[in-house]
């Protein structure tokens, strides 16, 4: 298998063989979401308003896990907390999951997409939470090209309309579904990952985040994102 070097604390393993195609560089990048907020969310309740929470997943799915408890995420399992009557809301950073990728080749990271779905919490007994919309954010720097290497760490800012399928407006009212914005801080090398984890844990990032189980088939059917 050639020479093997590893940095387990930061989650990086590299294998170097004698032939070019045997070279493999696998990392477990961190993805920290800062300043996550939603605005002008469409009315979802009979009495008006919306009680939103945000669910994160990835495409390819089952690629993420929560750094807080090493739990691998199925489709749409990690969530930021529900905000009552929060058509315009900001989630505290300690309530937004601190994420790790399970292990991808560095070259594959720019082709990975973070999915952020907003749902309306249904407070009726046995009621189902209704989808508001989803945003997709590629995990690559702005202006990145196939010929360029990824930096050790970078940020991706997003401010996007929520969509369902191809639509960004509510079918009943014709109103926009709302917007979701925030900043992704991504670390890709062993040293940068170790520094990012230390900073995030010192800040308490993701400590109050929770997990929900929506079911893979429901997530695919409602969001059409994978």
C-alpha positions, 0 to 999 in steps of 0.5 A: 500500500505504500507509505502511510501517514496520519493525523488522527486528532485532526482527522487526516489520513494520506496514502502514497503509493508507487503509482500516480493513481494510488495517491490518495489524500483523505480529510475530514473537513469541518463545516461551521455555520455562523450567523444563520438567519431567515427572513420574510418566511411565508405564512405556514400556520392557519392563523398566520406566521411560522415556527421555523427550524433549520435542518442540514444534510449533504449531497452526497448524503450520509457524508456529514456527522455532528462533531459534538457526539460523533453521530453520522447524519442520515438525510436531514437529521441535524437541526437548529432549534425552533423559533416561535413566530419567527418569520424573521429570525436568527439562530444562535451559533451554539444551536447550529450543528458543528459539522464534520465530513466523514472522510472525502478526497480533498479534490472531491470537496468542491463537488459536495453540496450542503443542504439547508432546509427550513421547516415549520414546526407543527404544534398539533398532536400527531401533526406533521412539520411542513417544509418551507424551502431549501437552499443548496450551498457548494462547499468551495470558495467563490471563484474556485476552478478545476485547476486551482487547489483548495486553501487550508481554510475558507469561508462561503457566504450565502444569501439565497431564496428558499425553493421547493423543487424549482419554485421560490414562491408559495403555490397558494399565496404566490408569495416568496417562500423567504430567504436564508443567509449565513456564512460557512467556515470550512477547514480542509487540512489537518492543521486548519481542522485542528485549529477550527475545532479548538476555536469552535469548541472554545466558542461553544459552537453547536453545543445546544444543537439537536437532531431530528429524524425526518426519514430519507424518502420524505426528505427526497420527496419533499425537497427533490434535492438528491 
